[in-house]
Amino acid sequence: MFEALRSADPEISSIIQNELDRQRNGLELIASENFPSLAVLEAMCNPMNNKYSEGYPGKRYYGGNQFIDLSEDLCRQRAKKLFNAEHANVQPHAGSQANMAAYFALLKPGQKILSIELPQGGHLTHGASFNFSGRLYNFVFYDLDPETGRIDPDAVRKKALAEKPDLVLCGYSAYPREFPFKDFGDIAAELGVPCMVDIAHIAGLVAAGVHASPFPHCDVVTTTTHKTLRGPRGGLILCREGYAKKIDNSVFPGVQGGPFDHVIAAKAVAFKEASTPEFAEYARQIVKNAKVMAARLLEHGYDLVSGGTDNHLILVDLRNKGSTGLEAEQALEAVNISVNRNAIPNDPQPPYIASGLRVGTPAMTTRGMKESEMIHATDLMHRGMSAKSESEKQSIRAEVLELCNSFPLYSGLSY
């Protein structure tokens, strides 16, 4: 396999192989990353890449789409069944495009959205001033409870009644607790406005029934298809039937042209995998692993935002350790442990430096690691963040490699 690539472009082939080796030989603890199955990877590498199919099944603006229609229809049906949704649009290229399309479907530019800011655990597309969302819409923000680090639904409701937004948004990229969908749905209903939810991080947990579902409390749900869902990089919009036409028109021709048909085929494979008992067990293990890791971090004296986790991620406050997120990320990179620095609520550091780390368990759980390995991985993290000498770093790298070799990744695959 990949002989043509090796022959045509050995430089790129070598770079890809090096990246595969990096993934195999390191601890991947970035909460938003995962390892899709070989079936998903193979589905992405197919001749559907060659087709233009602007429009939707049964109504395309190009000929020759009979098999593309079958693939997209199957993908839509699997998505609806997986999330118990009335309608699904599987064409968004990414989560950001899904959010853009949803905003365009629900609002006019300049209208008001209630959300949470990026430093409090939100996402760039949830109103950051330098993002399209913050430039096109009037965002007003609620904060986490400063004492608990959690969402306070009563405070959110108070803010909503005072601001009277045109859309209530629930969604986070760094919130380690259960998302209170019902509370947000009730607030939106009280105001008589739509409720939108971004479940990009927890979609796999929702699909497996490990986390509560946003339906029937919310109207429009956006997500990525990678992260905990363990599919290809892409986006997805789910909604009530009453919003279906607006959503579809907003995706195409509103913000996108031709869909990525090869990626839609891979999404269909991922949705099928996510409907299995094996995936449900995997999702349960993600949460078990995260809870064990959080407990071990507390034993090592780290402060955790909200004190722990209910899902796949942990937000570590490094201030009591005298370290920044950037320093910790770089120290761990030196021992082949991948994490990402992340702002904490009311962070005194600028975003590029940050005072926290966002740590997650989906990728290592995919490789088969369980509670005991998570304890070991956490201990390696702790040692890696304080390692000074090259000999100590080399010792940690050797332990990381030994642990990873016990849980092979993509055996037999080579470039």
N, C-alpha and C positions, 0 to 999 in steps of 0.2 A: 504494500500500500504506500502511496505517496512517492512512487518512483518518478513520476512525471515532475513533481515539484522539486525533488532532489536534483534531477537532471536540468530543469529549466532555470532554477534559481537556488543554487546551493547556499547562498548567503542567507536568504530568508528561511530556507529549510533549517539551517543551523540555529538561527535565532529562535525559531519555534521549538526546536528540540531543547535548547537551553531553557526556555520558559517552562516546558514540560518537566524537565529535570528539577527546576526550582520548585515547582508545585509538588513534585514527588518527595523531595528531600527536606521540605520545611514544614513547620506548623502553621497552617493557615487559620488565623483567628480573627480575620476581618469579618464583621458580622454580616456584611452585605455580599459576601462571596461564597461560592459553593462549587461543587463538581458535578455537572450533569452526567447522566449515563452515556456510555458509548452510543447507545441507540439514538439519544438526542443529538449528540455530536454528528453522527452519520446522517441523520435527517437534515441537518443544516447544510451539509455538503452534498447537494443534489442538483440536477438540472432545472429544478423549478426556479433557481437563481436567474435563469435566462429569460423569464417570461415577464411581460408587462400585463397587468391585470387591474388597471384603475377601475374603480367601481366596486360592486358587491356581487356575490353569486347570483346568476340569472340576469344581471344587468351590468355588463362590463362595457368598457369603451374600446376594447380590443377583441379581435377574434382569437380562437384557439384556446379558450379557457375552460373547456369542459372538465379537465382533470384538476385544474386549479380550484374550480368551484367545488368539486367533491372534497378536496382537502380542507378548504376554508369552512365549508358547511360542517364537516366532521369536527373540526377544531372548535367551532362555535357551540355545537351541541355538547361536546365534552366539557367545555368551560361552564356552560349553564348548569349542567348536571352536577359538576364538581362543587360549585359554589351556591347551588340552589337559587340561581338568578333567573330573572324573566328574559333578559336579553344580554347578549355578549357581542362586543366588537373586538376582534383579535388582531386588527391591523396596526395599532400604534407601534411605532418603531422602538419606543422606550417609555419608561415611566413619566419622564418630563413631557413628552409629546401627549401621553394619555391625559395628564393633568391640564395641559394647554387646551386640548380638545374639549375636555369636560367644562372648563371655565367658559370657553367660547359658546358652548351649547347652553349653559345655564345663565349667563350674564352678558351684559353689555360692558364695554370698556368704561372704567370709572366707577362702576358699582362696588359696593362694600362687601368684603369678606372677613369673617371672624376666624382667626387661625392662631397658631402659636409660632413664635419667632424661632429662627434657626438656632440661636444660642440656648434656647430652652428645650431643644430637641426636635424642632421642625425640620423642614427641607427647604432647599433653595427655591423651589416652586411654590412654597407656601407663603410667599410675600416678601422675600428678600429684595431690598431696594434696588440692587444691581441685576436682578433677574427679570425676565419678561413679566412675571406675575406681579412683582412690586411696581413695575413701570406702567402696567396697563390697568391695574385694579387698585382700589382703595382698601388696603388691609388694616384692620385693627386687631390687636393681639391680646390674648390672655396669657397669664404666667402660671408656672407650676407653683404649688404651695412651697414657700421658702423653707418651711420647717420639715416637711415630709418628702419633698422632691416629687410629689405626685400631683395628678390632675385633681382639682377640687371642683366637682360639677356645680356646686352652688355658686362658687365664684365665677365660673364660666357663664352660668345663667344670668347672674347679675350684670356681667359685662355685656352680654348679648342684649338684654332688655334695655340697657342704657344706650348702646350703639345702634341697635336695630339694623343688623347687617342684612344684605340680600342673599347671602349664602353662609351657612355654618359648615366649617371644615374641620374634620377630625382626621388626624394623621401625623405620623412622627417617623423620624429616621434615627432617633437616639432616645427612645423612651422604653425602659425595661419592665414596665408593668402592663397589666391588662388594659386594653383600650375600652373605655366606657361608651360603647356605641349607643346603648339605649338612652343614656342621659343626653347625648348630643342630638339623637333623633327627637327626643321629647322637647328639647329647647328649640329646635328648628320648627317643629310642629306648632309650638306655642307662638312663634313669630310668624308662622305661615309662609316659610321660605324653605327651599330645598336643603337637604343635608347631604354633604359629600364626604366620602371617606377615602383616604389613601392608605392602603394596607400593603404597600410595597414590601415592607420588611417581614410581615407576619403572614403573608398569603398562604404559605405552605402549612403553617400551623392552623389557620382557619380552615383550609381545605380538608385537613385531617381531623378536624373536630377537637383539636387540642386547645384552641383559642375560640372564644365566642365569635359568632358570625355577625357582620354588619347588617345582614338582612334578617328580619324585615324592618329594622329600625331606620335605615337610611335609603336614600333615593339613587345615588350614583356612587359607584365604587371603582377606584382606579388601583392598578398595581403593576409592578414589574412581574416578569415571568421567571426570573432567576432567583437569587437570594434563597429564602427557605423553600420556595416552590421548586427549585432545582431543575429549571428548564433552560432554554436559550435566553440570551439577553434580548429583552423585548418588553412590550407593554400590553395591557389588557384593560378594557373598560366593561364593567358590568352595571346594569341599571334596571329599574322598573320599566315595564313595557311602555308606559306613558312617555318616557324620555328617549325611547329607542331611535326614533326618526331624527331628533335633534342631535343625538350623539353621533349617529352614523354620518349625517351631513357635516358635522363639525370635523370628524376625522378626515373624511374625503367628501367633497373637495376642500374642506375648510383649512386644514393645516398640513395635510400630506398629499402626495401624489400616489404613485404606484406602491402597493404593499410589498413587503419582502416575503414572497411566497415560500421560499425555502425555510425561512424562520417560522412561518405559520405552521408548516408541516412539523417542524421540531416542537413547537408549542403543543400541537395535538398529541405528540408522543408523550410529552411531559405531563399533560393533563390525564392521559390514560394511566401513566405510572402513579400519579398522585391519587388516583382513585382506589388503589390497592391496599389490602391490610398491611403489607410490608411497609408502605409509605407512612401509614398511620403510626406504626410502631417506631419508625425512624423519627417522626415528628415528636412523639412522646419522649424519645431518647434525647433529642435536642434540648428539650426543657430540663430534663433530669441532669444532663451534662452541664447546662448553664447554672443551675442551682448549686451543683457541687463546686463548680469553679468559683462562683460568688462566695460561697462559704469559705473556701480555701483562701481567697484573697483577703477576706476579713480576718482570718487567722494570721495572715502575714502582716496585718496592721494597715491595710489599705481602706480608705473611705470609699464607699459606693453611693452614688446618687440613688436616693430612695431606699438605700440599705440592702438592696438585693435585686432579684429579678423574678418575673413571672413568665418570661418568654425566652428568646434565643440570645439576648444580648445583655451585657453588663457595661455600665458606664462608671469608669473608675476616676475618682477625684485624686489627683496626685499631689495636691498642695502640701499635705502633711508629710510627704516624702521628700519635699524640697526639689521636686522635678517638674518639668513641663511635659506636655504631651509630645512635643517634637523631640525632646531629648530621649524620652522613653521609647518612642517609636524607632528612632535611629539606633538606640542601644540594642533593641530586640532584633532589628534588621541584621545587625552584625553577628547574631547567633542563629540566623535562619528562622526567626519567629516573626510572622507578619501580623501587625495590628494597625489601627489607624488612630492618630491623634484626633481628639474631638473636644469641642467646647463643652463646658459644664454650665449649668444655670448660673447666671451672674458672673461669668468668667472674667477675671481681671486681665487675662492675656488676650492678645489679638487672635483671630481665628487661625492664622497660619501656625502659630505657636501652640495655643490652647493649653488648658490645665488638666485635660483628661485624656483617657484612652477609651475607645469603644471596642469591646472584645465580644466575640460571638462564637458559637459552637456548631453552626450548620455544616461547615465543610469537614471538620474533623469527625463529626458524627457520621457523615456520608462514608468516610473511610472505615468506619466500624468501631471507632473509639468509644469507650463507655466511661463510667464514673472513675474507675481507677486511673485510666489514662488522662482524664481531665485533671485529676489531682497532680499527677506527674507533670503535665503540661503547665499547670499553674506554678508549680515549684520551679520549673525551668524559666518561666517568665520572671518570677521574683529574682532568681539568681542573675538572669540576663540583664535586668535593669540596673543592677548594682555592680556587675562584673567590670573590673578595671584592667587586669593583666591579660595579655594575649593567651597565656596558657589556660587561664580560667575560661576565657571565651571559647577556646578550642575544645575544652572539656564539655562545655554546654552544647556546642555544635555537634559533637560526637554523640551525645545522648539524644539530641533532637533527631539525628539521622537514624539512630538505632530504633527509636520509637516509630518513626515514619516507615522504616523498612518492615516493621511488623504489620503494617497495614498498607499493602501495595496499592498504588493508584494507576489505573489504566494499564494493567499488565499487558505486555506484548505490543503496545502502541509505540511507534517510533517514527521519527521524521528524518 
